[in-house]
Amino acid sequence: MPSIEGLKIKIFADGADFDSIMELYTKPYIRGFTTNPTLMRKAGISDYEGFGRKILAAIPDRPISLEVFADDFEAMEAQARTIASWGPNVNVKIPVTNTKGEFSGELIRRLSSDGIVLNITALLSTNQVRRVAEVLHPSTPAIVSVFAGRIADTGIDPEPLMAESVEILSGHSKAELLWASPRELLNIFHAERVGCHIITVTPDVLKKLATLGYDLEAYSLDTVKMFYKDAAASNFTINVKAAS
């Protein structure tokens, strides 16, 4: 039977709802937190720095990834260094390219060389993983986030690509591969199987932990009961013809 306790992979929670983040903080199996500007916008956050500092003050003992949102590299660097100053447990998220598709390599090199812990985000290819690996400083911790869920959305099995990414980063003892954008609970075990160090999971997927290892026939009965209950609650009727 699968269990969370037996996993080597670290589970990070992905979101921007403060109350949800604080609830997940009580769970020992949540080893860190990630967010991004899109999630923050959906959560209605308007004060980026205020929100970031609030999380860091509430959670001082687990890594928290906060992303830059500038598009030119000079402004990105200024934002990155500022965010890094907010707390010792910040991982500064840097997109692998800007919106023009220009590789962020030199920026990553400078920040990593200066000891800033980065989370390089939005990677979707092994070529990008190789390029990032070449510019990370070997003595500075870093996370390399490959969006396996988005790879799967294109119809490509992400597992071989993620396994290759693990191999690419194997020479970097301080770099960890993160399986990003999982679509289902099973992806945690996929990520574990290929040797990823971290997976970031949204609260809706984390809720499915309640069914982990659940007896399948019991789950079948629960499903039948759900259909029956919802049909009754909807007052559905069928005009059944009498047998002739």
C-alpha positions as CSV (number, residue, x, y, z in Angstrom):
1,M,0.0,0.0,0.0
2,P,1.4,3.5,-0.9
3,S,2.1,5.8,2.0
4,I,3.4,9.4,2.3
5,E,5.5,8.4,5.3
6,G,7.6,6.0,3.2
7,L,8.5,8.6,0.5
8,K,11.9,10.1,0.0
9,I,10.6,13.0,-2.1
10,K,9.8,16.3,-0.4
11,I,6.2,17.6,-0.8
12,F,5.9,21.4,-1.2
13,A,2.4,23.0,-1.1
14,D,1.7,25.3,-4.0
15,G,-0.8,28.2,-3.5
16,A,-1.5,31.7,-2.4
17,D,-4.4,31.5,0.1
18,F,-2.9,32.5,3.4
19,D,-5.4,30.5,5.5
20,S,-4.8,27.4,3.4
21,I,-1.0,27.8,3.7
22,M,-1.2,28.1,7.4
23,E,-3.4,25.0,7.7
24,L,-0.9,23.0,5.6
25,Y,1.9,24.3,7.7
26,T,0.5,22.1,10.5
27,K,1.2,19.0,8.4
28,P,4.6,17.5,9.0
29,Y,4.7,16.0,5.5
30,I,4.6,19.5,3.9
31,R,8.3,20.4,3.7
32,G,8.0,23.8,1.9
33,F,5.8,26.2,0.0
34,T,5.7,27.7,-3.5
35,T,3.6,30.4,-5.1
36,N,3.7,32.5,-8.2
37,P,2.1,35.8,-9.5
38,T,-0.7,33.9,-11.3
39,L,-1.8,32.1,-8.1
40,M,-1.5,35.4,-6.1
41,R,-3.7,37.2,-8.6
42,K,-6.3,34.4,-8.4
43,A,-6.2,34.8,-4.6
44,G,-6.9,38.5,-4.9
45,I,-3.6,39.6,-3.5
46,S,-2.7,43.2,-4.4
47,D,0.3,43.8,-2.0
48,Y,3.0,41.5,-3.3
49,E,5.7,42.4,-0.8
50,G,3.2,42.5,2.1
51,F,2.0,39.0,1.3
52,G,5.5,37.7,0.9
53,R,6.7,39.1,4.2
54,K,3.6,37.9,6.0
55,I,4.2,34.3,4.9
56,L,7.9,34.5,5.8
57,A,7.1,35.8,9.2
58,A,4.5,33.1,9.8
59,I,6.7,30.3,8.4
60,P,10.3,30.9,9.3
61,D,11.5,27.3,9.3
62,R,10.6,25.9,5.8
63,P,11.6,27.1,2.4
64,I,9.3,29.4,0.6
65,S,9.6,30.3,-3.1
66,L,8.7,33.8,-4.2
67,E,9.0,34.8,-7.8
68,V,10.3,37.9,-9.5
69,F,7.9,39.5,-12.0
70,A,10.0,42.0,-14.0
71,D,10.7,41.1,-17.6
72,D,14.1,42.7,-18.3
73,F,17.1,41.1,-16.6
74,E,18.3,44.2,-14.8
75,A,15.0,44.7,-13.1
76,M,14.7,41.0,-12.4
77,E,18.1,41.1,-10.6
78,A,17.0,44.1,-8.5
79,Q,13.8,42.3,-7.5
80,A,15.6,39.0,-6.8
81,R,18.1,40.6,-4.5
82,T,15.4,42.5,-2.7
83,I,13.2,39.3,-2.2
84,A,16.3,37.4,-1.0
85,S,16.7,40.0,1.8
86,W,13.2,39.3,3.2
87,G,14.3,36.2,5.0
88,P,16.8,33.3,5.2
89,N,14.3,30.7,4.0
90,V,13.4,32.5,0.8
91,N,14.0,30.7,-2.5
92,V,13.9,33.3,-5.3
93,K,12.0,32.1,-8.3
94,I,13.6,33.1,-11.6
95,P,11.8,32.2,-14.9
96,V,14.1,30.3,-17.3
97,T,13.5,33.0,-19.9
98,N,11.9,36.4,-20.1
99,T,8.8,37.0,-22.3
100,K,11.0,37.4,-25.4
101,G,12.4,33.9,-24.9
102,E,15.8,35.2,-23.9
103,F,17.6,32.7,-21.6
104,S,18.1,34.0,-18.0
105,G,21.5,32.2,-17.8
106,E,23.7,35.2,-16.9
107,L,21.3,36.4,-14.3
108,I,21.1,33.0,-12.8
109,R,24.9,32.7,-12.8
110,R,25.4,36.1,-11.0
111,L,22.8,35.4,-8.4
112,S,23.8,31.8,-7.7
113,S,27.5,32.9,-7.5
114,D,26.5,35.4,-4.9
115,G,25.0,32.7,-2.7
116,I,21.3,33.5,-3.4
117,V,19.2,30.4,-3.3
118,L,17.2,30.2,-6.5
119,N,14.2,28.3,-7.8
120,I,14.5,28.3,-11.6
121,T,11.0,27.9,-12.9
122,A,8.9,27.2,-16.0
123,L,11.3,24.7,-17.6
124,L,9.8,22.2,-20.0
125,S,12.7,20.6,-21.8
126,T,15.9,18.8,-20.9
127,N,17.8,21.3,-23.0
128,Q,16.7,24.0,-20.6
129,V,17.7,21.8,-17.6
130,R,21.2,21.4,-19.2
131,R,21.6,25.1,-19.7
132,V,20.5,25.9,-16.2
133,A,22.9,23.2,-14.8
134,E,25.8,24.9,-16.5
135,V,25.3,28.3,-14.8
136,L,24.4,27.2,-11.3
137,H,27.2,27.7,-8.7
138,P,28.1,24.3,-7.3
139,S,28.2,25.4,-3.7
140,T,24.9,27.3,-3.7
141,P,21.6,25.4,-3.2
142,A,19.1,25.7,-6.0
143,I,15.8,24.2,-7.2
144,V,15.1,23.4,-10.8
145,S,11.4,23.3,-11.5
146,V,10.3,21.3,-14.5
147,F,6.6,21.6,-15.3
148,A,5.9,17.9,-15.8
149,G,2.1,18.4,-15.7
150,R,2.3,20.8,-18.6
151,I,4.5,18.4,-20.5
152,A,1.8,15.7,-20.0
153,D,-0.8,18.2,-21.2
154,T,0.9,18.1,-24.6
155,G,0.4,14.3,-24.8
156,I,4.1,13.6,-23.9
157,D,4.9,11.2,-21.0
158,P,6.9,13.4,-18.6
159,E,8.6,10.5,-16.7
160,P,11.4,9.8,-19.2
161,L,12.2,13.5,-19.5
162,M,12.1,13.9,-15.7
163,A,14.4,10.9,-15.3
164,E,16.8,12.4,-17.7
165,S,16.7,15.7,-15.8
166,V,17.6,13.9,-12.6
167,E,20.6,12.5,-14.4
168,I,21.6,15.9,-15.8
169,L,21.6,17.4,-12.3
170,S,23.3,14.4,-10.7
171,G,26.6,16.1,-10.7
172,H,25.2,19.1,-8.8
173,S,24.9,18.0,-5.2
174,K,23.2,21.3,-4.2
175,A,20.7,21.3,-7.0
176,E,17.3,19.7,-6.5
177,L,14.8,18.7,-9.3
178,L,11.2,19.7,-8.7
179,W,8.3,18.1,-10.4
180,A,5.9,21.0,-11.0
181,S,2.2,21.3,-11.9
182,P,1.1,17.7,-11.0
183,R,-2.4,16.9,-12.2
184,E,-3.2,14.0,-9.9
185,L,-2.1,12.4,-6.6
186,L,-0.4,9.5,-8.5
187,N,2.1,12.1,-9.8
188,I,3.7,12.2,-6.4
189,F,4.6,8.5,-6.8
190,H,5.7,9.1,-10.4
191,A,8.1,11.8,-9.2
192,E,9.4,9.6,-6.5
193,R,9.9,6.7,-8.9
194,V,12.2,8.8,-11.3
195,G,14.2,10.2,-8.4
196,C,12.9,13.8,-8.2
197,H,13.8,15.6,-5.0
198,I,10.7,17.7,-4.6
199,I,7.2,17.9,-5.9
200,T,5.0,20.9,-5.5
201,V,1.3,20.1,-5.0
202,T,-1.8,22.3,-5.0
203,P,-4.4,22.0,-2.1
204,D,-7.0,20.4,-4.3
205,V,-4.6,17.5,-5.1
206,L,-3.4,17.3,-1.5
207,K,-7.0,16.8,-0.3
208,K,-6.9,13.4,-2.2
209,L,-4.4,12.2,0.3
210,A,-7.5,11.0,2.3
211,T,-8.0,8.3,-0.3
212,L,-4.4,7.1,-0.4
213,G,-4.3,3.3,0.0
214,Y,-8.1,3.2,0.3
215,D,-9.7,-0.2,-0.5
216,L,-10.9,-0.1,-4.1
217,E,-14.1,-2.0,-3.6
218,A,-15.1,0.3,-0.7
219,Y,-14.3,3.2,-3.0
220,S,-16.5,1.7,-5.6
221,L,-19.4,1.5,-3.1
222,D,-18.8,5.1,-2.1
223,T,-19.1,6.1,-5.7
224,V,-22.4,4.3,-6.2
225,K,-23.7,5.9,-3.0
226,M,-22.6,9.4,-4.3
227,F,-24.5,8.9,-7.6
228,Y,-27.6,7.7,-5.7
229,K,-27.5,10.6,-3.2
230,D,-27.0,13.3,-5.9
231,A,-29.8,11.9,-8.0
232,A,-32.2,11.9,-5.0
233,A,-31.1,15.4,-4.0
234,S,-31.8,16.6,-7.6
235,N,-35.3,15.0,-7.5
236,F,-34.6,13.3,-10.9
237,T,-37.4,11.2,-12.3
238,I,-37.9,9.0,-15.3
239,N,-41.3,8.2,-16.7
240,V,-41.0,4.5,-16.8
241,K,-43.3,2.6,-19.1
242,A,-45.2,-0.2,-17.6
243,A,-44.3,-3.7,-18.9
244,S,-46.8,-4.9,-21.5
